[in-house]
Amino acid sequence: MAKVENKSDWFDRIAWGIVLSVFTLALISLYAIWVAASNDPNLGRPKYIVAVQGLWYVVSIAIVIFIMRFDSEQLFKLAPYAYATGIILLIAVLFLYNRSTFNETGAKSWFKLGPLTFQPSEVMKPAFILMLARVVNQHNLRFEHQIKSDWQLIGKIMAYLLPVAILLKLQNDFGTMLVFIAIVGGVILVSGITWKIIFPVYGVAFLLGAVAILLVTTPGGQVILGHFNFRAYQFERINSWLNPFGDTSKGAYQLWLSMKAIGSGQIFGQGFGKINVYVPVRTSDMIFSVIGETFGFVGSCALIVLYGYLIFKMVRITFETKNTFYSYISTGIIMMILFHVFENIGMGIDLLPLTGIPLPFVSQGGSALIGNMIGVGLILSMKWHHKDYIFSRVKDF
């Protein structure tokens, strides 16, 4: 553990803006889950559901306090172990996955431990960010930014992304894979790689994305993707996104009800605790529809502003640090949270296809909350151990 400058100034070394933002999101989460569970006849026991989520918050807070005590040197050393542990969990879930969840969604991405379920890919996200930050930091200390060395760095990044991508493909968890791609995209942008490489690389990525959209949105393209193990429920989500008011008895049913609920909130909402539209899985993936229906456009915008404030405080801490390793970590965390917010809210209003991405700090679920809170702990560590530090040159691994 690196020396802390002054034990008496602990209050000033806590990023209270981030703490306050997450605390407010926690209150919103417990409220929204209570409202959704109270009006869902398939769930019941709303007090129990809220209590379980509150317990997950207590556990997550303990994890945050534990993680923020680690300084950059310790996190640098722990990164390979965290990454390896995440890979082991992603492999294990392929054999020990929850059978009932697989029958419902076709995804082998959940463990089931008694009454609790756990998604290892959620904790793999911060572990991957740590490893990515270590790889970029170590490479930049050994090599100057030239065309050849920058391509080598991209190769190293892809080498660590590839196992994750393969395992997530085997789990049929395409939505989570998009989060890892967003993380990589953000870290590459701040890694110092020359724009002579970034422009063509991102150009190719854009082209591939356009081809992918063409494939998933056309009947012939869906036939082709079907030969690559894409599932019928994934195509239903795409079709419901393109035509949410089409066949609402199938894939578009959930999206149609979500849009109906959000629309019914109008400007100021139905009122505190008032909800009239039933939306399936409303406590988790569709939690934003609760905010939209009860607090309307104004409340929805307030929630988005709150996320903006949280991201702003994280970015500010990033600019304050002189530690490049920390800056890569924070970039990954920020991209992870931003993508989650954009995707979850976007799919709730038919801006994006349904992917099962939870709303950070608000959706019900312990594994997603723990993954995001680990990210918060890493950001708080930057403030707690704020100091000028540059890694000495180390051997490449």
C-alpha positions as CSV (number, residue, x, y, z in Angstrom):
1,M,0.0,0.0,0.0
2,A,1.4,3.4,-1.0
3,K,1.7,6.0,1.8
4,V,-1.3,8.2,2.2
5,E,-0.3,11.8,2.4
6,N,-2.2,12.9,5.5
7,K,-4.6,10.7,7.4
8,S,-6.4,13.8,8.8
9,D,-7.6,15.0,5.4
10,W,-9.6,11.9,4.6
11,F,-12.8,14.0,4.2
12,D,-11.2,16.0,1.4
13,R,-9.9,12.9,-0.4
14,I,-13.4,11.5,-1.0
15,A,-15.1,12.4,-4.3
16,W,-18.4,13.5,-2.6
17,G,-20.0,14.5,-5.9
18,I,-19.7,10.9,-7.1
19,V,-20.9,9.5,-3.7
20,L,-23.9,11.8,-3.7
21,S,-24.8,10.9,-7.3
22,V,-24.7,7.2,-6.6
23,F,-26.6,7.6,-3.4
24,T,-29.4,9.5,-5.2
25,L,-29.5,6.8,-7.9
26,A,-29.8,4.2,-5.2
27,L,-32.9,5.9,-3.8
28,I,-34.4,6.1,-7.3
29,S,-33.6,2.5,-7.7
30,L,-35.3,1.3,-4.5
31,Y,-38.3,3.5,-5.4
32,A,-38.6,2.3,-9.0
33,I,-38.2,-1.3,-8.0
34,W,-40.9,-1.0,-5.3
35,V,-43.3,0.6,-7.7
36,A,-42.7,-2.0,-10.4
37,A,-42.9,-5.0,-8.1
38,S,-46.0,-3.7,-6.4
39,N,-47.8,-3.6,-9.7
40,D,-46.5,-6.8,-11.2
41,P,-48.8,-9.8,-10.3
42,N,-46.1,-12.2,-11.4
43,L,-43.6,-11.0,-8.8
44,G,-45.3,-10.3,-5.5
45,R,-43.5,-9.6,-2.2
46,P,-42.4,-6.0,-3.2
47,K,-40.9,-5.4,0.2
48,Y,-38.8,-8.5,0.0
49,I,-37.5,-7.6,-3.5
50,V,-36.6,-4.0,-2.4
51,A,-34.9,-5.4,0.7
52,V,-32.8,-7.8,-1.4
53,Q,-31.7,-4.9,-3.6
54,G,-30.9,-2.8,-0.6
55,L,-28.8,-5.7,0.7
56,W,-26.9,-5.7,-2.6
57,Y,-26.3,-2.0,-2.1
58,V,-24.8,-2.6,1.3
59,V,-22.6,-5.4,0.0
60,S,-21.5,-3.1,-2.9
61,I,-20.7,-0.2,-0.6
62,A,-18.4,-2.5,1.4
63,I,-16.7,-3.5,-1.9
64,V,-16.3,0.1,-2.9
65,I,-14.6,1.0,0.5
66,F,-12.4,-2.0,0.1
67,I,-11.3,-1.3,-3.5
68,M,-10.7,2.4,-3.0
69,R,-8.0,1.6,-0.4
70,F,-5.8,0.1,-3.2
71,D,-3.5,2.5,-4.9
72,S,-2.4,2.5,-8.5
73,E,0.7,0.3,-7.9
74,Q,-1.4,-2.4,-6.2
75,L,-4.1,-2.3,-8.9
76,F,-1.4,-2.5,-11.6
77,K,-0.1,-5.8,-9.9
78,L,-3.6,-7.2,-9.4
79,A,-4.8,-6.6,-12.9
80,P,-3.6,-9.9,-14.4
81,Y,-5.1,-11.9,-11.5
82,A,-8.5,-10.1,-11.9
83,Y,-8.5,-10.7,-15.6
84,A,-7.6,-14.4,-15.2
85,T,-10.3,-14.8,-12.5
86,G,-12.9,-13.2,-14.9
87,I,-11.9,-15.6,-17.7
88,I,-12.2,-18.6,-15.4
89,L,-15.7,-17.5,-14.4
90,L,-16.7,-17.0,-18.0
91,I,-15.6,-20.5,-18.8
92,A,-17.2,-22.0,-15.7
93,V,-20.6,-20.5,-16.5
94,L,-20.7,-22.3,-19.9
95,F,-21.0,-25.6,-17.9
96,L,-22.7,-24.4,-14.7
97,Y,-25.2,-22.0,-16.3
98,N,-28.8,-21.6,-15.0
99,R,-30.9,-23.9,-17.0
100,S,-34.2,-22.0,-16.5
101,T,-32.6,-18.8,-17.7
102,F,-31.2,-20.6,-20.7
103,N,-34.6,-22.0,-21.6
104,E,-36.1,-18.5,-21.5
105,T,-33.4,-16.5,-23.2
106,G,-31.0,-18.9,-24.9
107,A,-28.1,-17.3,-23.0
108,K,-25.7,-19.4,-20.9
109,S,-24.5,-16.3,-18.9
110,W,-26.0,-16.8,-15.4
111,F,-24.9,-18.9,-12.4
112,K,-27.6,-19.9,-10.0
113,L,-26.7,-20.2,-6.3
114,G,-29.8,-21.2,-4.4
115,P,-32.3,-18.4,-4.7
116,L,-29.6,-16.0,-6.1
117,T,-28.4,-15.7,-9.7
118,F,-25.1,-14.1,-10.7
119,Q,-23.8,-13.0,-14.1
120,P,-19.9,-13.2,-14.2
121,S,-19.6,-11.0,-17.2
122,E,-20.6,-8.0,-15.1
123,V,-17.6,-8.3,-12.8
124,M,-15.4,-9.2,-15.8
125,K,-16.0,-5.7,-17.2
126,P,-14.0,-3.8,-14.5
127,A,-11.4,-6.6,-14.4
128,F,-11.0,-6.3,-18.2
129,I,-10.7,-2.5,-17.8
130,L,-7.9,-3.0,-15.3
131,M,-6.0,-5.3,-17.6
132,L,-6.5,-3.0,-20.6
133,A,-5.1,-0.1,-18.6
134,R,-2.1,-2.1,-17.6
135,V,-1.4,-3.2,-21.1
136,V,-1.6,0.3,-22.6
137,N,0.4,1.9,-19.8
138,Q,3.1,-0.7,-19.9
139,H,3.4,-0.5,-23.7
140,N,3.6,3.3,-23.7
141,L,6.4,3.2,-21.2
142,R,8.4,0.9,-23.4
143,F,7.7,2.3,-26.9
144,E,7.4,5.7,-28.5
145,H,4.3,6.3,-30.5
146,Q,5.1,5.2,-34.0
147,I,3.1,3.4,-36.7
148,K,4.7,0.1,-36.0
149,S,4.5,0.2,-32.2
150,D,0.9,1.6,-32.3
151,W,-0.1,-1.4,-34.4
152,Q,1.6,-3.6,-31.8
153,L,-0.5,-2.0,-29.1
154,I,-3.7,-2.5,-31.0
155,G,-2.7,-6.2,-31.4
156,K,-2.1,-6.5,-27.7
157,I,-5.5,-5.0,-26.9
158,M,-7.2,-7.3,-29.4
159,A,-5.4,-10.3,-27.9
160,Y,-7.0,-9.6,-24.5
161,L,-10.4,-8.9,-26.0
162,L,-10.5,-12.0,-28.2
163,P,-10.9,-14.6,-25.3
164,V,-13.7,-12.5,-23.8
165,A,-15.4,-12.1,-27.2
166,I,-15.3,-15.9,-27.9
167,L,-16.6,-16.8,-24.4
168,L,-19.5,-14.2,-24.7
169,K,-20.3,-15.6,-28.1
170,L,-20.5,-19.1,-26.7
171,Q,-22.8,-17.7,-24.0
172,N,-25.0,-16.0,-26.7
173,D,-24.6,-12.7,-24.9
174,F,-24.2,-10.2,-27.7
175,G,-25.4,-7.2,-25.7
176,T,-22.6,-7.6,-23.1
177,M,-20.1,-7.9,-26.0
178,L,-21.1,-4.5,-27.2
179,V,-20.2,-3.0,-23.8
180,F,-16.6,-4.5,-24.1
181,I,-16.3,-3.1,-27.6
182,A,-17.3,0.4,-26.3
183,I,-14.7,0.1,-23.5
184,V,-12.0,-0.8,-26.0
185,G,-13.0,2.0,-28.3
186,G,-12.8,4.6,-25.5
187,V,-9.4,3.4,-24.2
188,I,-7.9,3.3,-27.7
189,L,-8.9,7.0,-28.2
190,V,-6.9,8.1,-25.1
191,S,-4.1,5.6,-25.5
192,G,-2.0,8.0,-27.6
193,I,-2.2,5.9,-30.8
194,T,-1.7,8.1,-33.8
195,W,-4.7,9.3,-35.8
196,K,-3.2,7.8,-38.9
197,I,-4.2,4.5,-37.4
198,I,-7.3,5.5,-35.5
199,F,-9.1,6.9,-38.6
200,P,-8.8,3.8,-40.8
201,V,-9.4,1.5,-37.9
202,Y,-12.6,3.3,-36.8
203,G,-13.5,3.6,-40.5
204,V,-13.4,-0.2,-40.9
205,A,-15.3,-0.6,-37.6
206,F,-18.0,1.8,-38.9
207,L,-18.2,-0.2,-42.2
208,L,-18.5,-3.5,-40.4
209,G,-21.2,-2.0,-38.2
210,A,-23.1,-0.8,-41.3
211,V,-22.8,-4.3,-42.8
212,A,-24.0,-5.8,-39.5
213,I,-27.1,-3.5,-39.5
214,L,-27.8,-4.4,-43.1
215,L,-27.7,-8.1,-42.2
216,V,-29.9,-8.0,-39.1
217,T,-32.5,-5.7,-40.7
218,T,-33.1,-7.7,-43.9
219,P,-34.7,-11.2,-44.3
220,G,-31.8,-12.4,-46.4
221,G,-29.2,-11.1,-43.9
222,Q,-31.0,-12.8,-41.0
223,V,-30.9,-16.1,-42.9
224,I,-27.1,-15.7,-43.3
225,L,-26.7,-14.9,-39.6
226,G,-28.8,-17.9,-38.7
227,H,-26.0,-20.1,-40.0
228,F,-23.7,-18.4,-37.4
229,N,-25.8,-19.5,-34.4
230,F,-27.8,-16.3,-34.1
231,R,-31.1,-17.1,-32.3
232,A,-34.7,-16.4,-33.2
233,Y,-35.2,-14.2,-30.1
234,Q,-32.4,-12.0,-31.3
235,F,-34.1,-11.4,-34.6
236,E,-37.4,-10.8,-32.9
237,R,-35.7,-8.0,-30.9
238,I,-34.5,-6.4,-34.2
239,N,-37.8,-6.8,-35.9
240,S,-39.6,-5.3,-32.9
241,W,-37.2,-2.3,-33.0
242,L,-37.9,-1.7,-36.6
243,N,-41.7,-2.1,-36.2
244,P,-42.7,-1.7,-32.5
245,F,-46.4,-1.4,-33.4
246,G,-46.4,-4.5,-35.6
247,D,-47.1,-7.9,-34.0
248,T,-47.3,-6.8,-30.4
249,S,-48.0,-10.4,-29.3
250,K,-44.4,-11.5,-29.8
251,G,-41.1,-9.7,-29.6
252,A,-42.5,-6.2,-29.8
253,Y,-44.9,-6.8,-26.8
254,Q,-42.4,-5.6,-24.2
255,L,-41.2,-2.6,-26.2
256,W,-44.7,-1.5,-27.1
257,L,-45.8,-1.5,-23.5
258,S,-42.6,0.3,-22.4
259,M,-43.3,3.1,-24.9
260,K,-46.9,3.2,-23.9
261,A,-46.0,3.6,-20.2
262,I,-43.4,6.3,-20.9
263,G,-45.8,8.1,-23.2
264,S,-48.6,8.0,-20.6
265,G,-46.4,9.9,-18.2
266,Q,-46.5,13.0,-20.5
267,I,-44.8,16.1,-19.1
268,F,-45.0,15.7,-15.3
269,G,-46.0,12.0,-14.9
270,Q,-48.9,10.1,-13.3
271,G,-47.6,11.0,-9.8
272,F,-45.5,9.4,-7.1
273,G,-46.1,5.7,-7.0
274,K,-48.9,5.8,-9.6
275,I,-48.6,3.3,-12.4
276,N,-51.2,2.1,-14.9
277,V,-49.4,0.2,-17.6
278,Y,-48.0,-3.3,-17.1
279,V,-44.5,-3.9,-18.5
280,P,-42.8,-7.3,-18.3
281,V,-39.4,-7.4,-16.6
282,R,-39.9,-3.8,-15.4
283,T,-37.8,-4.1,-12.3
284,S,-34.6,-4.7,-14.4
285,D,-34.3,-4.0,-18.1
286,M,-37.3,-1.8,-18.4
287,I,-36.9,0.2,-15.2
288,F,-36.7,3.5,-17.1
289,S,-40.4,3.1,-18.0
290,V,-41.2,3.4,-14.3
291,I,-39.5,6.8,-14.1
292,G,-41.1,7.9,-17.4
293,E,-44.6,6.9,-16.3
294,T,-44.5,8.2,-12.7
295,F,-42.5,11.4,-13.2
296,G,-42.9,12.1,-16.9
297,F,-40.6,13.9,-19.3
298,V,-39.4,16.2,-16.6
299,G,-38.4,13.3,-14.2
300,S,-36.8,11.4,-17.1
301,C,-34.7,14.4,-18.0
302,A,-33.7,14.9,-14.4
303,L,-32.5,11.3,-14.3
304,I,-30.4,11.8,-17.4
305,V,-29.0,15.0,-16.0
306,L,-28.0,13.1,-12.8
307,Y,-26.1,10.6,-14.9
308,G,-24.5,13.5,-16.8
309,Y,-23.4,15.0,-13.4
310,L,-21.9,11.7,-12.4
311,I,-20.0,11.3,-15.6
312,F,-18.8,14.9,-15.3
313,K,-17.4,14.3,-11.8
314,M,-15.6,11.2,-13.1
315,V,-14.1,13.1,-16.0
316,R,-13.0,15.9,-13.8
317,I,-11.1,13.5,-11.5
318,T,-9.6,11.9,-14.6
319,F,-8.2,15.3,-15.7
320,E,-6.9,16.0,-12.2
321,T,-4.8,12.9,-12.0
322,K,-1.2,12.8,-13.2
323,N,-1.2,9.0,-13.3
324,T,-1.7,7.7,-16.8
325,F,-2.7,4.2,-15.6
326,Y,-5.5,5.7,-13.6
327,S,-6.6,7.8,-16.6
328,Y,-7.0,4.6,-18.7
329,I,-9.0,2.9,-15.9
330,S,-11.3,5.9,-15.6
331,T,-11.8,6.1,-19.3
332,G,-12.9,2.5,-19.4
333,I,-15.3,2.9,-16.5
334,I,-16.8,6.0,-18.0
335,M,-17.4,4.3,-21.3
336,M,-18.9,1.3,-19.6
337,I,-21.4,3.5,-17.7
338,L,-22.2,5.7,-20.6
339,F,-22.9,2.8,-22.9
340,H,-25.2,1.2,-20.3
341,V,-27.2,4.4,-19.9
342,F,-27.4,5.1,-23.6
343,E,-28.4,1.6,-24.5
344,N,-30.9,1.0,-21.7
345,I,-32.8,4.3,-22.1
346,G,-32.5,4.0,-25.9
347,M,-34.0,0.6,-26.0
348,G,-36.9,1.7,-23.7
349,I,-37.9,4.4,-26.2
350,D,-37.2,2.4,-29.4
351,L,-34.1,4.4,-30.2
352,L,-32.1,1.1,-30.1
353,P,-32.9,-2.6,-30.2
354,L,-33.6,-4.5,-27.0
355,T,-30.4,-6.1,-25.6
356,G,-31.0,-6.8,-22.0
357,I,-28.5,-4.1,-20.8
358,P,-29.5,-2.9,-17.3
359,L,-29.7,0.8,-16.2
360,P,-26.6,1.5,-14.0
361,F,-27.3,1.7,-10.3
362,V,-31.1,1.7,-10.9
363,S,-32.0,-1.7,-12.4
364,Q,-32.7,-4.6,-10.1
365,G,-29.8,-7.1,-9.9
366,G,-26.8,-7.8,-7.7
367,S,-24.1,-8.7,-10.3
368,A,-24.7,-5.6,-12.4
369,L,-24.7,-3.4,-9.4
370,I,-21.5,-4.9,-8.0
371,G,-19.8,-4.5,-11.4
372,N,-20.7,-0.8,-11.6
373,M,-19.8,-0.2,-8.0
374,I,-16.4,-1.8,-8.5
375,G,-16.0,0.8,-11.2
376,V,-17.0,3.6,-8.7
377,G,-14.5,2.2,-6.2
378,L,-11.7,2.4,-8.8
379,I,-12.6,6.0,-9.6
380,L,-12.8,6.9,-5.9
381,S,-9.3,5.3,-5.5
382,M,-8.0,8.0,-7.9
383,K,-9.2,10.7,-5.6
384,W,-8.2,8.9,-2.4
385,H,-4.6,8.4,-3.6
386,H,-4.3,11.6,-5.5
387,K,-0.6,12.2,-6.1
388,D,1.9,12.7,-8.9
389,Y,3.2,9.3,-9.8
390,I,4.7,7.9,-13.0
391,F,5.4,4.2,-13.4
392,S,9.1,3.3,-13.7
393,R,9.9,1.3,-16.8
394,V,9.0,-2.4,-16.4
395,K,9.5,-5.4,-18.6
396,D,6.7,-6.3,-21.0
397,F,4.7,-9.4,-20.1
